[in-house]
């Protein structure tokens, strides 16, 4: 989040934390690279084996299947499912032109 000098009410602005921003599209393109960057930012040591396991465990098809069988606690009560499509820019086919800023 860029700080523009204006008053902001975001908790991150008041925290003195430096956020790491990783776009969903970038994680889809290179999941292992994104996880490697997160681990480095947190100063966590990871092995290639643990990265491969994390990538496998968080594949969209796997998470979607788990949600079907066990539910997903973060799913909003108003949503049919949490894991909808698992692809980048799916909103383009979902939102109307009036909903897109």
N, C-alpha and C positions, 0 to 999 in steps of 0.2 A: 504494500500500500504506500503510495507516495504521500509524503507530508507536504502540503501546499502552504503552510503557514497559517491557514485558517483554523478556527477552533473546530476540533473534531471530538466526537463523543464515542469513538471506537475504543474498546478496551485495549486493543493492541497498541494504539497510539500512546496510551497512558502507561503501558507496561515496560517501556524501554527495551522491549524485545526486538530483534531484527527478524522479521518473518522470512521464511523460505517459501517462495511461490513456485509451485509446479503445476502447470496446466494439465488437465485431464488428457488432452490430445497428445501431450508429450509422454505421459505415462503409458498411454496406449501404444505409442510408437516404440518406446524403449522402457519397458517396465523395470527391467533389471537396472538400467542406468539411473532411473528416477529413484529407486530404492537405495542404490549405492550413494547417490547424492544426499538423500535424507540421512543415511547412516553417517556419512562423513560430517554433515552439518551438526549432528548430535554427538560426534566424536565416539561413535560406536564402531567396534571392530566387527566385521562380518567376513564370512568365508564365501567363496563361490557356491559351495554346497548349500549354505543357509539362504543365499540369495535365490538360488534355483528353487528351493523349497517354498520360499515366500512368493515367488512369481507363480508357481503352480497352484498354491493355496488360494491365491487371489484372482485367478482367471475368472472372467465374467461368467462363463458357462458353469463353472463349479459353484460360484456364489449364488447364481440364479437357481441352480438345482437345490442347494442347501436351503434357500429361502422357501422354495416350494414344499420341501419336506418338513422343515423345522420352524419356518417363520423367520422374521428379521425384526428385532426389537426397535431399530431406528425407523422402520417404515411408518410414515404418518398414517393416522387412523383413516384419513380420507383417501389414501392412495390404494389402488388395487395391488400394487407391488412396488418394492423399492428398486430392484434391479430391472430396469425397463428395457433398454436396448443394448447397452454396452458398446456403443460406437460414438465416435466424435461427431459433433454437429447435428445430432438427431433432432435437436430443437428446431432446425430449419424446416423440417417437414411436419412439425407439430404445432408451432405457433402461427397465428394469423399475422398479417402485415401490421395490424393495429397493435399487436402485443410486442412487436419488435421495435426497440427504441431507434 
